[in-house]
């Protein structure tokens, strides 16, 4: 796992860093000149607003413990490691989320009350009124309801809000608990993904540790519903990249359910097909693509027959809502590069660097992720806010980066990730 960087790889990393810095400068200068790019600090969604709570000391201590003890976790028996990395991800996520405004920071994004976030009105819970006539009505009329529900509800298929309704996760604290648990689960799921990709045990464990330390998963995971999508997407990809057709079949079923929550999670299927193409050839890739499509089509057809759900109308309504949102004032020329820059930087600089090196070395998962990011950027369906919206891509980057980080460099990488996460949290309002 991990070898010394070649001269070409050093040039690649330097070039990527300079490009990110240059595009950040372009965004700030263009915005200052009077052209509206659509975020507080383009290409990033976060805005400069230093704020510190006494919990920041706890966050610093927990991050310090991650740096000091993280590498030792790799030597534990597998069950102990998975429990330890999950607990670590949970502790770091909770501590960091409280570093600005205390424990209320855990669920403020979902709280529409006076102490809540200004963004809460656009989140999921205010959309629960659409379920007041029951699940059948909600599914039958979802496409028509889209213009009248909060933008985050309208911008996704109905799965997550329906789940919250059926499981009574209908208060800010309960819904936040779901997101927090999902964020912590991303670490062990990343381990499973890495093993499915064929990585050796130590590399897979390193991938899980990177997921526990990723600024993106920590800052935009614990406090946003996208953590649920990240966990679903990682679990789906972890099954689909395995060589067993039984596992792939289970992954295809999970993909259908995941895509019922977020259209973006179809990318997990594309990622797995691209991996299969590289490892096993185009025939296997086509078979896997067909396998992914079958449960998706059957599931949506069954919902249409039983409840009147209109998946095509839902997709059109989702796109219409998005096109009428802030996307209208976000120019494609800037965000076609700004979106991947923001995602890669906030995922973690050394983590993204490791992913790029792994792609240069033709690691199948790294190459597949590069293709998925390029396609997502070119389609321009997601302009900005990719730090949060592309959160399901971060575990994929962790799995790739783990193959390029040498064991002796792991602690330095954890230090860099911890410093970036804490500094970002204390100096910027990341909204989520």
C-alpha positions, -999 to +999 in steps of 0.1 A: +000+000+000+014+034-010+048+040-026+069+071-029+056+097-052+072+100-086+082+133-101+051+132-124+028+126-094+044+155-075+038+178-105+002+165-107-005+174-071+012+208-074-008+215-105-041+205-088-034+226-058-025+256-080-057+251-101-078+250-069-062+282-056-065+300-089-101+291-094-109+302-058-091+335-066-112+338-098-144+333-079-136+359-053-124+385-078-154+380-101-178+383-072-160+414-060-163+429-095-200+426-093-209+394-111-231+372-089-218+336-088-244+324-063-226+315-031-211+334-002-174+325-011-174+311-046-167+283-054-175+274-017-209+276-001-195+286+033-191+323+043-165+339+065-179+342+100-155+332+129-173+319+159-161+298+188-179+279+215-163+262+246-170+229+228-142+239+205-118+227+232-135+193+232-134+192+194-096+199+195-090+172+221-111+146+202-093+154+169-060+152+188-070+118+200-078+108+164-044+118+152-026+102+182-046+069+183-059+065+148-030+046+134-031+022+164-067+013+155-053-004+123-037-031+144-068-042+163-088-074+154-113-066+126-144-064+148-127-042+173-113-020+145-148-015+130-163-007+163-134+017+171-135+035+139-173+039+141-171+053+176-142+076+165-162+090+136-192+095+159-172+113+186-153+135+162-184+144+143-204+154+174-176+174+189-168+193+158-205+200+151-207+216+185-175+237+182-193+268+170-226+269+189-227+241+213-248+210+212-277+229+195-254+227+165-263+191+161-299+197+150-301+235+144-303+230+106-336+212+111-350+236+137-374+262+123-377+279+157-361+311+167-328+294+177-327+273+145-309+279+113-321+303+086-318+273+062-342+251+082-373+263+063-357+247+031-350+213+048-371+182+051-392+185+083-413+215+071-424+193+042-442+168+065-474+186+060-476+171+025-481+137+042-511+149+063-534+130+039-513+098+041-485+081+022-507+071-007-517+106-015-482+118-010-468+093-035-496+098-060-494+136-061-457+140-054-448+155-088-477+180-085-467+188-049-431+196-057-435+234-063-453+237-029-429+218-006-394+229+007-367+229-019-348+200-004-379+179-005-388+189-040-352+184-052-353+147-043-376+117-048-400+111-019-381+083-001-364+101+028-393+122+039-416+091+036-391+072+058-391+100+084-429+100+085-432+062+088-405+060+115-417+091+134-383+108+129-403+140+128-386+163+153-353+181+147-335+160+174-349+127+159-341+135+123-306+148+133-300+115+151-306+097+118-281+119+100-255+116+128-258+078+128-255+077+090-224+099+091-207+076+116-216+046+096-198+059+065-164+049+081-171+012+084-190+012+051-159+027+035-139-002+048-164-026+032-162-007-001-124-008-001-124-045+005-149-050-023-126-031-046-099-056-038-077-035-015-056-053+011-067-052+047-045-024+058-055-002+029-092-008+036-087+001+073-069+032+062-098+042+040-122+039+069-099+061+091-097+087+063-136+087+062-137+093+099-113+123+095-126+138+063-135+174+067-163+170+042-180+141+060-175+158+094-187+193+084-214+185+059-223+150+071-233+151+107-255+181+103-272+173+069-295+148+054-268+142+028-251+120+054-280+095+049-273+096+011-236+091+017-242+060+038-267+046+013-245+053-016-214+038+000-233+007+011-247+003-024-213+007-041-197-017-015-220-044-027-219-037-064-181-037-067-178-072-053-172-100-078-200-122-064-232-119-084-251-125-052-236-094-036-242-075-068-278-085-069-283-072-033-265-040-043-288-036-073-319-039-050-303-014-026-296+010-055-333+010-064-342+020-028-314+045-026-323+062-058-359+065-044-342+089-019-318+107-042-314+106-079-277+113-074-272+079-059-276+064-093-240+074-096-231+045-073-243+022-100-223+040-127-193+039-105-196+001-100-201-004-138-170+016-146-150-005-120-163-037-135-154-025-170-118-020-160-114-052-140-135-077-159-142-062-193-171-046-211-193-077-212-194-080-174-199-042-172-230-045-194-244-074-174-239-053-142-256-023-158-286-044-168-287-059-133-287-024-118-315-013-141-339-042-134-348-036-097-349+001-103-374-003-131-394-029-112-395-009-080-407+023-097-433+003-118-446-013-086-450+021-069-467+035-100-492+006-101-499+004-064-498+041-054-499+061-086-463+073-082-450+090-113-412+087-114-408+105-147-430+133-136-411+134-103-378+137-122-392+165-144-406+183-114-373+180-095-354+194-125-379+223-128-375+232-092-338+231-094-337+252-126-358+279-109-336+280-078-303+297-072-290+277-102-305+304-124-279+329-113-250+304-111-231+307-145-221+273-159-187+286-171-176+291-135-193+261-118-182+235-143-148+237-126-159+253-094-181+224-084-154+197-084-129+222-069-152+229-039-159+192-034-123+181-036-110+208-013-136+203+013-134+165+012-098+171+025-067+183+006-045+153+013-074+129+008-082+144-026-045+144-034-043+107-027-073+101-049-056+119-078-024+099-074-043+067-073-061+077-105-027+084-121-017+049-111-048+035-128-065+023-096-100+012-109-120+029-081-100+061-085-105+062-123-142+054-120-147+082-095-128+106-117-152+097-146-182+101-123-171+136-111-163+147-146-198+136-158-215+152-129-197+184-135-203+185-172-240+178-169-242+210-147-272+196-128-254+205-096-239+239-097-223+247-063-230+233-029-211+202-040-194+200-006-227+187+006-245+174-025-216+153-036-210+139-001-216+103-013-185+107-035-162+113-005-161+076+008-152+066-028-123+091-027-112+077+007-110+042-007-089+054-036-066+076-015-059+048+009-040+029-018-016+059-024-009+069+012+022+051+027+019+038+063+045+062+075+026+092+060-008+083+076-003+104+108+007+135+088-024+131+067-046+128+097-030+160+112-037+179+080-073+167+078-079+175+115-065+210+112-085+217+081-117+204+097-113+225+129-101+256+112-130+255+087-156+250+114-144+278+135-137+304+108-166+298+084-203+294+085-207+262+065-246+265+067-249+227+073 
